[in-house]
Amino acid sequence: MNRPTTAVLAALDALLCVAIGVGIPLVMLTILWAAQFDLAVDWTAFWRASADFWMLGNGVDQLITIDPQTAAQLGLEQAAVPFAIGIAPLGFALLTVVLGRRSGLRLGQSPYPVLGTVVGVVTVLVLAALVWQSAQSTTAAAPFWQAIVFVPALYALGAVVGTWGTLLRLQSPLAEKVLRVSDVLSDEVRSLTALALRGGAIIATAMVAVGGLVVALLLVIHYSTVVSLYESLQSGIAGGAALTLGQIAFMPNLAVWAASWLLGPGFALGTGSSISPLGTQVGLIPSLPVFGALPQSSVLGYAALIVPVVIGLVVSAALRSRLNEPGEFSLRQGGRMLGAGVGMGIVAAAILALLAAVSGGALGPGRLADVGPNAGAVFVWALVIFAVTSSIGLIANGLRRRGSVDVVAPATKASANTATATATATAAARAKGSQEKATEPR
């Protein structure tokens, strides 16, 4: 592929990413427009709503302005004052990253991966600016700088990850040049850093995955409550489908909230509220059906605190072999394992705190301005738990290996002595037999 072809394909990938992101809510809202509003409402309002929801999902805040009469009809007196919605449905952000990575995987196979990545990111920037311009209204307003920074940044993250993965797999000269930067570090520092990064990333991923399983389990357990909330909203089939789509977009947020709940600090659904294994205290919350699956206070909540401990121990024990520590366990090796365990805790805590920060935000006026986990609390709890458990897992696994060496070594020595004695006896018997045969009379 030449340069123009690479640039065109990268631009088409970027266009497809924006089209899919805006098109998913637009299709559902268009069906709602036709089925429930009988085409009587201006369709451009649904386009603006889709564009706003897509931008919100990619981290762009929305300033909502509702006239006092409408706010009174909705029972939201506090909504008469303009308020911000800053909580991002991370399903759209995840979609942008995944589609960017998909483009990067192909660009890594082209002769001009850097050119293709730059063209794709610039195309997303231009399209995001156009979407922002078309979504302007007196009801919802978004900062222009966020639209042209956050959306391209997410796409660039996915594109760089995909391109780098392909370059590494193909052993590209560009990847080798980048990897040479780490040559200034010693082998010991490189191995410890790689273990800390890999272990911390695996721990954070495992926590979010378990959090997703907890959300699914709670939805199954509280299925009747969720259905009752759907029925109370009386949104109809099309409205219920659109509401379900919006809640699906928030599922990554809920998985992160569940991970924070498993760690201990939990999350908030309004100022002054707290939902954690140590206790649940909530006030009035939006009547979203998914909130019917909120965990309740019980003694079993304390058992959930074992989950991060088990994850830290298992991951650290599984990665112990990557330290390549020959010989018996020593005090120096124990210090290195302790440092690696603390590093794993720092990396895992940083990732989980970042996810907690981006998964929360303002969901509405008044007390709903504080929704989601506290990133600082998540970092502290995760750092303490995973630094301790990872260090214990690495050191305990090293001690176990030392015991195995101590047990196997004497056995091997005894076996060698037995084999030597057997060989000596066999040789003596053969020599004696030969001597007797030689002295026999003929």
C-alpha positions in Angstrom: 0.0 0.0 0.0 1.2 3.5 -0.8 0.7 6.6 1.3 -2.6 7.8 -0.3 -4.2 4.4 0.1 -3.1 4.1 3.7 -4.5 7.6 4.5 -7.9 6.9 2.7 -8.4 3.5 4.6 -7.5 5.1 7.9 -10.0 8.0 7.3 -12.7 5.4 6.3 -12.1 3.5 9.6 -12.4 6.7 11.6 -15.7 7.6 9.7 -17.0 4.2 10.5 -16.2 4.6 14.2 -18.1 7.8 14.5 -21.0 6.6 12.4 -21.5 3.5 14.5 -21.1 5.4 17.8 -23.8 8.0 16.8 -25.9 5.5 14.9 -26.6 3.1 17.7 -28.6 5.6 19.8 -30.0 7.3 16.7 -31.6 4.1 15.4 -33.4 3.4 18.7 -34.5 7.0 19.1 -35.8 7.0 15.5 -37.8 3.9 16.2 -39.2 5.7 19.3 -39.9 8.8 17.1 -41.9 6.7 14.7 -43.7 4.3 17.1 -44.5 6.5 20.1 -44.6 10.0 18.7 -46.2 9.1 15.3 -43.6 11.3 13.4 -45.2 14.4 14.9 -42.1 15.7 16.6 -39.1 17.3 14.7 -36.7 14.4 14.0 -33.7 16.7 14.5 -34.3 16.7 18.2 -33.6 13.0 18.3 -30.5 13.5 16.2 -29.2 16.1 18.7 -30.1 13.7 21.6 -28.1 10.9 19.9 -25.1 13.2 19.3 -25.2 14.4 22.9 -25.4 10.9 24.3 -22.5 9.8 22.1 -20.4 12.7 23.1 -21.3 12.2 26.8 -20.2 8.5 26.4 -16.8 9.7 25.2 -16.3 12.0 28.2 -17.8 15.2 27.0 -19.9 16.9 29.7 -23.3 18.3 29.0 -24.9 21.4 30.5 -28.6 20.9 30.7 -31.1 23.8 30.9 -34.8 23.1 31.5 -37.4 25.7 31.7 -39.1 26.1 35.2 -42.5 24.9 33.9 -41.1 21.6 32.5 -39.0 21.1 35.6 -42.1 21.5 37.8 -44.1 19.0 35.6 -41.3 16.5 36.0 -41.1 17.0 39.8 -37.5 18.3 39.5 -37.6 21.7 41.1 -33.8 21.8 41.3 -33.6 21.2 37.5 -34.9 24.8 36.9 -31.3 25.9 37.4 -28.9 24.8 34.7 -27.0 21.7 35.8 -24.2 19.5 34.4 -24.2 15.9 33.5 -20.7 14.6 33.7 -21.1 10.8 34.1 -20.0 9.0 30.9 -21.7 5.8 29.8 -18.4 4.0 29.2 -20.0 1.6 26.7 -19.5 4.2 24.1 -15.9 5.0 25.2 -15.2 1.3 25.0 -16.7 1.1 21.6 -14.4 4.0 20.4 -11.3 2.4 21.8 -12.2 -1.0 20.3 -12.8 0.4 16.8 -9.6 2.4 17.0 -7.7 -0.7 18.0 -9.3 -2.6 15.0 -8.0 0.1 12.7 -4.6 0.1 14.3 -4.2 -3.7 13.8 -4.5 -3.2 10.1 -2.4 0.0 10.0 0.4 -1.9 11.7 0.7 -4.2 8.6 1.0 -1.2 6.3 4.4 0.4 5.4 3.1 3.7 6.9 1.6 3.0 10.3 2.3 6.4 11.8 0.8 8.3 8.8 -2.4 6.1 9.0 -2.7 6.6 12.8 -2.4 10.4 12.5 -4.9 10.6 9.6 -7.4 8.5 11.5 -7.1 10.6 14.7 -7.4 13.9 12.7 -10.5 12.5 10.9 -12.2 11.7 14.2 -11.3 15.2 15.5 -13.0 16.8 12.4 -16.1 14.6 12.7 -16.4 15.2 16.4 -16.3 18.9 15.7 -19.1 18.5 13.1 -21.2 16.4 15.4 -20.8 19.0 18.2 -21.9 21.8 15.9 -25.0 19.9 14.7 -26.0 19.1 18.3 -26.1 22.7 19.6 -29.4 23.6 21.3 -30.8 25.7 24.1 -31.4 22.5 26.2 -28.0 20.8 26.1 -24.6 22.4 25.5 -21.2 20.7 25.5 -17.8 22.3 25.7 -16.2 22.4 22.3 -12.7 21.7 23.5 -13.8 18.5 25.2 -15.4 17.3 22.0 -12.2 17.8 19.9 -9.9 16.4 22.6 -11.6 13.6 24.5 -13.1 11.7 21.5 -9.9 11.8 19.3 -7.9 10.8 22.4 -9.9 7.7 23.0 -9.7 6.7 19.3 -5.9 7.4 19.4 -5.5 5.2 22.4 -7.1 2.2 20.6 -5.2 2.9 17.4 -1.9 3.1 19.1 -2.5 -0.1 21.1 -3.6 -2.0 17.9 -0.7 -0.6 15.8 1.9 -1.4 18.5 0.6 -4.9 18.9 0.9 -5.6 15.2 4.4 -4.1 15.0 5.5 -6.3 17.9 4.1 -9.4 16.4 5.7 -8.7 13.0 9.0 -7.6 14.7 9.0 -4.3 12.9 12.2 -2.2 12.9 10.1 0.6 14.4 9.1 -1.5 17.4 12.8 -2.6 17.8 13.9 1.1 17.9 11.3 1.9 20.6 12.3 -1.2 22.7 15.9 -0.1 22.6 15.0 2.7 25.0 14.7 0.2 27.8 18.3 -1.0 27.2 19.5 1.8 29.6 17.9 -0.2 32.5 19.6 -3.3 34.0 18.1 -6.7 33.5 17.0 -6.8 37.1 15.1 -3.5 36.9 13.5 -4.5 33.6 12.3 -7.8 35.0 10.9 -6.2 38.1 9.2 -3.4 36.2 7.7 -5.8 33.7 6.4 -8.0 36.5 4.8 -5.1 38.3 3.1 -3.7 35.1 1.9 -7.1 34.0 0.7 -8.2 37.4 -1.0 -4.9 38.3 -2.8 -4.9 34.9 -4.0 -8.5 35.4 -5.2 -7.8 38.9 -7.1 -4.7 37.8 -8.6 -6.6 34.9 -9.6 -9.5 37.1 -11.3 -7.1 39.6 -13.4 -5.5 36.9 -14.3 -8.9 35.4 -15.4 -10.2 38.7 -17.4 -6.9 39.2 -19.2 -7.6 35.9 -20.1 -11.1 37.1 -21.4 -9.6 40.4 -23.6 -7.2 38.4 -25.0 -10.0 36.3 -25.7 -12.1 39.4 -27.5 -9.2 41.1 -29.6 -8.6 38.0 -30.7 -12.2 38.1 -31.4 -12.2 41.8 -33.4 -9.0 41.8 -35.1 -9.7 38.4 -38.6 -9.1 39.8 -37.7 -5.7 41.2 -36.1 -4.6 37.9 -39.2 -5.7 36.0 -41.5 -3.8 38.4 -39.5 -0.6 37.8 -39.8 -1.1 34.1 -43.6 -1.4 34.5 -43.9 1.6 36.7 -42.2 3.8 34.1 -44.9 2.9 31.5 -42.5 3.8 28.7 -43.9 1.4 26.1 -42.0 -1.1 23.9 -40.0 1.5 22.0 -39.3 3.6 25.0 -38.3 0.5 27.0 -35.9 -0.6 24.3 -34.3 2.9 24.2 -34.1 2.8 28.1 -32.5 -0.6 28.0 -29.9 0.5 25.4 -29.0 3.4 27.6 -28.5 1.1 30.6 -26.4 -1.3 28.6 -24.1 1.6 27.8 -23.7 2.1 31.5 -22.8 -1.6 32.2 -19.0 -0.9 32.2 -19.6 1.8 34.8 -21.6 -0.7 36.9 -18.8 -3.2 36.6 -16.3 -0.7 37.9 -18.7 0.3 40.8 -19.0 -3.4 41.7 -15.2 -3.7 41.7 -15.1 -0.7 44.1 -17.8 -2.4 46.2 -15.7 -5.6 46.4 -12.6 -3.6 47.5 -14.5 -2.0 50.3 -15.0 1.8 49.7 -18.1 1.1 47.5 -19.8 4.0 45.7 -22.3 6.8 46.1 -25.7 7.4 44.4 -26.0 11.0 45.6 -24.4 13.3 48.1 -24.3 11.7 51.5 -25.1 8.2 50.3 -22.9 5.1 50.6 -23.2 1.6 49.1 -20.5 -0.7 50.4 -20.0 -4.2 52.0 -19.7 -2.4 55.3 -23.2 -0.8 55.0 -25.7 0.7 52.6 -27.2 4.2 53.1 -29.2 5.7 50.2 -31.8 8.4 49.8 -34.0 9.2 46.8 -32.5 7.8 43.6 -33.6 7.9 40.0 -36.2 5.2 39.1 -33.9 3.5 36.6 -34.7 -0.3 36.5 -31.0 -1.3 36.8 -30.9 0.4 40.3 -33.3 -2.2 41.5 -30.4 -4.6 41.6 -28.4 -2.6 44.2 -26.7 -4.8 46.8 -28.3 -4.7 50.2 -26.6 -4.7 53.6 -26.0 -8.2 55.0 -23.4 -10.2 56.8 -22.4 -11.8 53.4 -21.1 -8.4 52.4 -18.1 -8.9 54.6 -17.3 -12.1 52.8 -17.0 -10.1 49.5 -13.8 -8.5 50.9 -12.1 -11.9 50.5 -12.3 -11.6 46.7 -9.5 -9.0 46.1 -7.3 -10.9 48.6 -7.7 -14.1 46.7 -7.1 -12.3 43.3 -3.9 -10.7 44.6 -2.5 -14.0 46.0 -3.4 -16.1 42.9 -2.0 -13.6 40.4 1.3 -13.0 42.3 1.8 -16.7 42.8 1.2 -17.4 39.1 3.7 -14.8 38.0 6.4 -15.8 40.5 8.3 -17.8 37.8 8.9 -14.7 35.7 11.4 -13.4 38.2 13.8 -16.2 37.1 15.4 -16.5 40.6 17.9 -19.4 40.4 19.2 -21.2 43.5 17.9 -21.1 47.0 15.7 -18.4 48.5 17.7 -15.6 50.0 17.1 -12.3 51.8 18.0 -10.4 48.7 15.5 -12.3 46.6 12.9 -11.7 49.3 13.6 -7.9 49.0 13.2 -8.1 45.2 9.9 -9.9 45.6 8.7 -7.4 48.1 9.5 -4.6 45.7 7.7 -6.4 42.9 4.7 -7.0 45.0 4.5 -3.3 46.1 4.9 -2.3 42.4 2.0 -4.6 41.4 -0.1 -3.0 44.1 0.7 0.5 42.9 -0.1 -0.3 39.2 -3.4 -2.1 40.1 -4.4 0.7 42.4 -3.6 3.4 39.8 -5.6 1.6 37.1 -8.6 1.0 39.4 -8.6 4.6 40.7 -8.5 5.9 37.1 -11.4 3.7 36.1 -13.3 4.9 39.3 -12.7 8.5 38.3 -14.0 8.2 34.8 -16.9 5.9 35.7 -18.5 8.5 38.1 -19.7 12.0 37.8 -22.8 14.2 37.9 -26.0 12.4 37.0 -28.4 15.2 37.6 -29.2 18.3 39.7 -28.9 18.6 43.5 -27.6 15.6 45.3 -27.2 13.6 42.1 -24.1 15.7 41.3 -22.1 13.1 43.3 -22.5 9.6 41.8 -19.9 6.8 41.6 -16.8 5.7 43.5 -14.4 7.9 45.2 -11.1 7.6 43.2 -8.9 8.5 46.2 -10.5 5.9 48.5 -10.3 3.3 45.8 -6.6 4.0 45.3 -5.8 3.7 49.0 -7.8 0.5 49.6 -6.5 -1.2 46.4 -2.9 -0.2 47.2 -3.0 -1.6 50.7 -4.8 -4.8 49.7 -2.8 -5.7 46.6 0.6 -4.5 47.8 0.3 -6.8 50.8 -1.3 -9.8 49.1 1.1 -9.6 46.0 4.1 -9.5 48.3 2.9 -12.4 50.4 2.1 -14.4 47.2 5.5 -13.9 45.7 7.5 -14.5 48.9 5.4 -17.5 49.9 5.8 -19.1 46.5 9.6 -18.5 46.7 9.7 -20.2 50.1 7.7 -23.1 48.8 10.2 -23.5 46.0 13.1 -23.4 48.4 11.5 -26.2 50.4 11.1 -28.2 47.3 14.8 -27.8 46.5 15.8 -28.8 50.0 13.7 -32.0 49.8 14.7 -33.0 46.3 18.4 -32.3 46.7 19.1 -35.0 49.4 17.0 -37.5 47.6 19.0 -36.9 44.4 22.3 -37.2 46.3 21.2 -40.5 47.9 20.1 -41.8 44.5 23.4 -40.9 43.0 25.3 -42.7 45.9 23.1 -45.8 45.4 23.7 -45.8 41.7 27.5 -45.5 42.2 27.5 -48.3 44.8 25.5 -50.6 42.5 27.8 -49.9 39.5 30.9 -50.6 41.7 29.4 -53.9 42.9 28.5 -55.0 39.4 32.0 -54.2 38.2 33.6 -56.2 41.0 31.4 -59.2 40.3 32.3 -59.2 36.7 36.0 -59.0 37.5 35.8 -61.9 39.9 33.9 -64.0 37.3 36.5 -63.3 34.7 39.3 -64.3 37.1 37.7 -67.6 38.1 37.1 -68.4 34.4 40.8 -67.8 33.7 42.0 -70.2 36.4 39.8 -73.2 35.4 41.9 -76.2 34.1 41.7 -77.0 30.5 
